Amino acid sequence: MIAICHNSDVGDAWEWADSPNYPEPATSMAYRIAINYIVYGMTH
């Protein structure tokens, strides 16, 4: 299985997580998506 995040802000949210100008809800959602990918990959 391959997870493709084309044309989305998931990578940007990880990159700019420490920036005070980047919105916190987008950053927290991107980390939740990453954790879901990791857990899914390890359990299936």
Secondary structure as the mmCIF struct_conf table of DSSP 4:
data_model
#
loop_
_struct_conf.conf_type_id
_struct_conf.id
_struct_conf.beg_label_comp_id
_struct_conf.beg_label_asym_id
_struct_conf.beg_label_seq_id
_struct_conf.end_label_comp_id
_struct_conf.end_label_asym_id
_struct_conf.end_label_seq_id
TURN_TY1_P TURN_TY1_P1 HIS A 6 ASN A 7
BEND BEND1 SER A 8 ASP A 9
HELX_RH_AL_P HELX_RH_AL_P1 VAL A 10 GLU A 15
TURN_TY1_P TURN_TY1_P2 TRP A 16 ASP A 18
TURN_TY1_P TURN_TY1_P3 PRO A 20 ASN A 21
BEND BEND2 TYR A 22 TYR A 22
HELX_RH_AL_P HELX_RH_AL_P2 GLU A 24 THR A 43
#
